[in-house]
Amino acid sequence: MRVWLKRQDQDTTDAFVEAVRQLPEVVECHVMAGDCDLLLQVVAADLEAYRRFQIKHLTSLSVVQNVKTEVPMEKIKLTTELPV
């Protein structure tokens, strides 16, 4: 999930980070350089549970301007091995 904040100042970012830390469904959160402000990995039982989570917990935050969801269709490769 990509998240855009209404502003990128410290208070706005801190408010979002504090909210996300309280949400067990968010398993990863990264501050990004580029198009979006933050990148989240969220786990949910199914798409309906994810939709409820997004509406109840993320888009309801006053600091959030926009949210875009990316749903993977197939896992091609996932590794933690480094080629060094």
C-alpha positions, 0 to 999 in steps of 0.5 A, spaced: 500 500 500 502 506 498 500 512 502 501 520 501 500 524 507 497 531 506 503 534 508 510 532 509 512 536 516 515 532 522 508 533 526 504 530 520 509 524 519 509 523 527 502 522 527 502 517 522 507 513 524 504 513 531 498 511 528 501 505 524 505 503 530 498 501 533 496 497 528 498 489 528 495 489 521 501 493 518 507 488 518 512 493 514 512 501 514 517 505 510 518 512 509 519 513 501 523 518 496 519 518 490 512 518 488 509 516 495 510 518 502 510 511 505 510 504 503 506 499 507 505 492 507 498 490 510 496 483 512 488 481 512 484 475 512 481 477 505 480 483 501 474 485 504 477 485 511 483 489 508 478 494 505 475 494 512 482 495 515 483 501 510 477 505 511 477 504 518 484 505 520 488 509 514 483 513 510 480 515 516 486 518 519 486 526 518 493 526 516 492 521 510 491 525 503 491 518 499 492 511 499 493 506 493 493 499 494 497 494 490 495 487 490 500 481 488 497 476 483 503 471 483 509 470 487 515 469 482 521 470 487 522 471 494 528 470 498 533 473 503 539 470 500 544 476 498 549 474 492 555 476 496 
